[in-house]
Structure formats: structure tokens, C-alpha cells
């Protein structure tokens, strides 16, 4: 768990969470991801020791690499961009590791929709020495909120806030963006329209279904997965007001 400039490593003891270590961070964290084997963390944020009264300019929100060993978290370095690549960090947000841990996708745009501009997705090669951005998928959407890798690692789905209801309730709309990760560089395949605002997003462990939380619609959309195609079910899961993040419970484990 990350709160500003301090990490808390927790474990479950007798059914209750227990803090086993704390670590300081030279970065004010906005979002983070932990590698599948639990030895690395990628944090997006900005150098400093506290949150300012206003969020820093997007170009100040970059990505940083940490190690995790025996409950101790250690800062390694800022993640750079391969020389000559037409890419830059601009509101780095919501990093996610691929299932094999070899790739991290980072969304630009600070998670804000309704800007009137399209944000890029940056791909970090974790096998590079040091890990760095080696691919960019340009202009994926306006307000890239969250991302889910398909368990196969062959594609990923991003929720795009777009012109959200908070900006203009009369013309609000959102999308899902599907990325093909089997090509070099990775590429945008297509968009699907969804209700506003798609936030939580998760595949089942077998990759057969995708769940997308639709915050303003107060429900969860369900998609069947057929290859790289998402086929929406006519049925939805009704939930309480304003759902955001979501996760799958143990009964979905194979």
C-alpha cells in the first residue's frame, strides 16, 4: 500500500491485515503496480515529500522503479524512454504488469477525460537494462483510466473516459480500447462504446469473460471474449451507486 511518500507492506494474520514493514519513498506516488512474482514495483508520481495544493503539470508525472525483497521496498531509478522514440511521459498513470512480468503498460493523461486531446500508452520493456519505454501506442483515447491484460498476454483492454458526464451530461460517452500486443510495436485494434464512466476492469483467470464497472450507470457490464473480440452480454450486474475499482473473488479461480 502506498500513501504519498510511504509504503506499507501488509500480510494477513488470523484473518486480519497486519503491517510488517514501512518504507519511505522519494516519490509522491499517484498509482502503482506490483510484478507477478512480487520483486518489482512501478510507481507513477513526482519527486517530492508531500502532495502540493494542486496536481503538478502532466510532464512532471513520470514512472519510477522500486525493488521489493523480504518486505523491504527500495527505490531504484526513474524509468526512461529509449533514445529517438517519439514518446514522453505526460500524466503517467495506472501502470500494469503483463502476466509474465516482461512488459509494463503506462497510461498517459492523469486519468482525466474531457480534455479534448488523445492520450498515448507507453510500453516498458522490463527485460531491458535498465528497464525503459521501448514502444508507444499513440492517441488511444481521451482520459485513459484503467487497464487489464488478458491472461494470455496477447492483448489488453483500456477504459477510456472520453467526454464524461461531469464535463457535459448531454453528450457524455466513453469507450473501451483493445490493444494488440503480439506485434512490434504494439497497436490499437479497435474501440467499443460503453456507458460513462468505465473504471474498474478485470478478466476472469481463464480469460473467457471481461467485467467493466460503469460508474455513472451504477452497473457492471459483462463481455464474452472470443479471440481478440469482446462480445457484450445483454445482461448487466446491478450494483450500488457509483462503483469504481473492482476485483474477482476466489470462486473464479481455476
Phi, psi and omega per residue, in radians:
X1 nan 2.395 -3.124
X2 -2.108 2.202 3.059
X3 -2.209 1.714 -3.134
X4 1.180 -1.840 -3.099
X5 -1.999 0.414 3.138
X6 -2.382 2.295 3.053
X7 -1.672 2.512 2.998
X8 -2.173 2.155 3.062
X9 -1.737 2.164 -3.061
X10 -2.049 2.697 2.998
X11 -2.336 2.860 3.091
X12 -1.701 2.210 3.125
X13 -2.301 2.086 -3.108
X14 0.948 0.681 3.087
X15 1.368 0.134 -3.131
X16 -2.220 2.519 3.104
X17 -1.228 2.459 3.128
X18 -2.379 2.265 3.112
X19 -1.298 2.184 3.128
X20 -1.857 -0.320 3.077
X21 -2.849 2.740 3.001
X22 -2.243 2.606 3.138
X23 -2.470 2.447 3.075
X24 -1.475 2.640 -3.137
X25 -2.189 2.404 3.052
X26 -1.390 0.047 -3.097
X27 -2.096 2.317 2.989
X28 -1.377 1.886 -2.994
X29 -1.391 2.458 3.051
X30 -1.849 -0.734 3.121
X31 -2.692 2.836 -3.097
X32 -2.643 2.856 3.034
X33 -2.490 2.547 3.132
X34 -1.942 2.395 -3.122
X35 -1.113 2.720 -3.099
X36 -0.995 -0.580 3.141
X37 -1.595 -0.070 3.037
X38 1.390 0.376 -3.115
X39 -1.861 -0.176 -3.111
X40 -2.354 2.639 3.006
X41 -2.269 2.444 2.959
X42 -1.972 2.184 -3.101
X43 -2.101 2.331 2.989
X44 -1.773 2.443 -3.114
X45 2.943 -2.689 -3.090
X46 -2.493 2.582 3.118
X47 -1.069 2.468 3.125
X48 2.679 -3.098 -3.111
X49 -2.149 0.105 3.108
X50 -2.882 2.827 3.036
X51 -1.340 2.251 3.075
X52 -1.330 3.023 3.138
X53 -1.167 -0.472 3.074
X54 -2.225 2.556 3.127
X55 -1.087 2.365 -3.135
X56 -1.050 2.839 3.084
X57 -0.984 2.586 -3.078
X58 -0.922 -0.630 -3.103
X59 -1.245 -0.136 3.074
X60 -1.549 -0.268 3.131
X61 -1.550 1.766 -3.071
X62 -2.063 -3.022 -3.076
X63 -2.014 2.527 -3.049
X64 -2.392 2.560 -3.091
X65 -1.892 2.351 3.092
X66 -2.211 2.688 2.998
X67 -1.829 2.699 3.105
X68 -2.300 2.055 -3.126
X69 -2.543 2.201 3.106
X70 0.911 0.695 3.098
X71 1.412 -0.038 -3.132
X72 -1.802 2.295 3.128
X73 -1.851 2.253 -3.065
X74 -2.224 2.329 3.101
X75 -1.254 2.347 3.110
X76 -1.836 -1.115 -3.120
X77 -3.008 2.886 3.003
X78 -1.293 2.479 3.131
X79 -1.441 2.150 -3.113
X80 -1.641 -3.088 -3.129
X81 -2.106 2.350 -3.122
X82 -0.966 2.354 -3.107
X83 -0.987 2.350 3.096
X84 1.493 -0.130 -3.141
X85 -1.362 2.263 -3.128
X86 -1.337 1.219 -3.072
X87 -2.575 2.713 3.034
X88 -2.699 2.701 3.019
X89 -1.352 2.277 3.106
X90 -2.541 1.546 -3.054
X91 1.331 0.836 -3.131
X92 -0.963 2.337 -2.953
X93 -2.725 2.605 2.929
X94 0.891 1.037 3.099
X95 -1.201 2.617 3.075
X96 -2.493 2.394 3.050
X97 -1.466 2.517 2.983
X98 -1.205 2.807 -3.103
X99 -0.995 -0.542 3.123
X100 -1.581 -0.028 3.094
X101 1.345 0.072 -3.061
X102 -1.505 -0.255 -3.085
X103 -2.368 2.529 2.972
X104 -2.187 2.223 3.035
X105 -1.727 2.330 -3.128
X106 -2.176 2.283 -3.097
X107 -1.625 2.308 2.981
X108 -1.483 2.890 3.020
X109 1.836 -0.017 3.081
X110 1.075 0.228 -3.133
X111 1.285 0.337 -3.123
X112 -1.880 2.237 3.057
X113 -1.730 3.062 3.105
X114 1.305 0.338 -3.132
X115 -1.418 -0.411 -3.064
X116 1.496 0.212 3.090
X117 -2.378 2.720 -3.093
X118 -1.755 2.363 -3.054
X119 -1.697 2.625 3.124
X120 -1.599 2.778 2.973
X121 -1.958 2.262 -3.130
X122 -1.844 2.405 -3.123
X123 -1.965 2.126 -3.122
X124 -1.713 2.213 3.046
X125 -1.486 1.867 -3.097
X126 -1.341 -0.189 3.074
X127 -1.526 -0.232 3.112
X128 -1.187 2.738 -3.134
X129 -2.162 1.744 0.007
X130 -1.450 2.893 3.065
X131 -0.970 2.399 -3.100
X132 -2.717 2.888 3.084
X133 -1.270 2.147 -3.133
X134 -2.082 -0.174 3.128
X135 -2.473 2.663 3.052
X136 -2.370 2.350 3.012
X137 -1.869 1.863 -2.978
X138 -1.419 2.631 2.937
X139 0.876 0.991 -3.109
X140 -1.395 -0.677 -3.129
X141 -3.121 2.967 3.129
X142 -1.731 1.827 -3.114
X143 1.571 1.241 3.125
X144 -1.401 1.987 -2.956
X145 -1.645 -0.952 -3.085
X146 -2.669 2.943 -2.960
X147 -2.535 2.532 3.043
X148 -2.327 2.282 2.998
X149 -1.462 2.381 2.945
X150 -1.154 2.495 -3.115
X151 -0.952 -0.438 3.100
X152 -1.242 -0.345 -3.064
X153 1.359 0.017 -3.066
X154 -1.444 -0.393 3.106
X155 -2.653 2.900 3.123
X156 -2.412 2.721 3.124
X157 -2.149 2.323 -3.109
X158 -2.054 2.361 3.032
X159 -1.540 2.208 -3.083
X160 -1.966 2.048 -3.088
X161 -1.151 -0.698 -3.136
X162 1.032 -2.392 -3.071
X163 -1.521 1.469 -2.963
X164 -1.325 2.835 -3.049
X165 -1.083 -0.502 3.128
X166 -1.114 -0.429 -3.133
X167 -1.557 -0.821 -3.126
X168 -2.702 1.734 -3.049
X169 -1.116 -0.419 -3.089
X170 -1.383 -0.404 -3.091
X171 -2.236 0.552 -3.107
X172 -1.301 2.503 3.075
X173 -2.830 2.760 3.097
X174 -2.506 2.990 -3.118
X175 -2.499 2.811 2.812
X176 -1.863 2.413 3.087
X177 -1.968 2.289 -3.138
X178 -1.869 2.181 -3.122
X179 -1.862 2.323 3.033
X180 -1.553 2.054 -3.110
X181 -1.803 0.172 3.133
X182 -1.548 -0.177 -3.129
X183 -1.804 2.860 3.057
X184 -2.220 1.974 -0.034
X185 -1.293 2.912 3.043
X186 -1.057 2.772 -3.055
X187 -2.461 2.734 3.032
X188 -1.408 2.202 3.135
X189 -1.577 -0.949 -3.082
X190 -2.898 2.961 3.034
X191 -2.053 2.611 3.002
X192 -2.157 2.386 3.092
X193 -1.338 2.448 3.018
X194 -2.449 2.896 3.090
X195 -1.199 2.810 3.113
X196 -1.436 2.453 0.003
X197 -2.122 2.133 -3.107
X198 -1.314 2.089 -3.127
X199 -2.130 -1.434 3.139
X200 -1.098 2.431 -3.098
X201 -2.662 2.220 -3.107
X202 -2.618 2.465 2.952
X203 -1.563 2.663 2.927
X204 -1.216 2.712 -3.103
X205 -0.991 -0.527 3.109
X206 -1.477 -0.059 3.088
X207 1.323 0.161 -3.067
X208 -1.418 -0.412 -3.110
X209 -2.400 2.681 3.055
X210 -2.180 2.313 3.078
X211 -1.928 2.362 -3.126
X212 -2.283 2.088 3.087
X213 -1.373 2.228 -3.109
X214 -1.942 1.707 -2.922
X215 -1.036 -0.927 -3.083
X216 -1.242 -0.421 -3.135
X217 -1.536 -0.125 3.103
X218 1.011 0.718 3.124
X219 -2.742 2.968 3.098
X220 -2.016 2.178 3.081
X221 -1.496 2.577 -3.119
X222 -2.103 2.292 3.120
X223 -2.129 2.408 2.931
X224 -1.526 2.499 -3.092
X225 -1.849 2.106 3.103
X226 -2.184 1.698 -3.020
X227 1.123 -2.192 3.082
X228 -1.626 0.110 -3.058
X229 -1.735 2.344 3.037
X230 -1.766 2.144 -3.098
X231 -2.018 1.956 -3.026
X232 -1.274 2.345 3.037
X233 -1.293 2.558 3.062
X234 -1.267 -0.173 -3.118
X235 -1.721 2.614 3.092
X236 -2.244 2.877 3.059
X237 -1.828 1.992 3.114
X238 -1.331 2.323 3.139
X239 -2.323 -3.117 3.120
X240 -1.194 3.110 -3.055
X241 -1.151 2.303 2.992
X242 1.132 0.908 3.103
X243 -1.146 2.568 -3.141
X244 -2.203 -1.782 -3.141
X245 -1.209 2.657 3.055
X246 -2.530 2.768 3.096
X247 -2.541 2.797 -3.137
X248 -1.680 2.398 -3.122
X249 -1.404 3.027 -3.074
X250 -1.040 -0.455 -3.089
X251 -1.165 -0.217 3.103
X252 -1.588 -0.071 -3.121
X253 -1.236 2.507 -3.129
X254 -1.187 nan nan
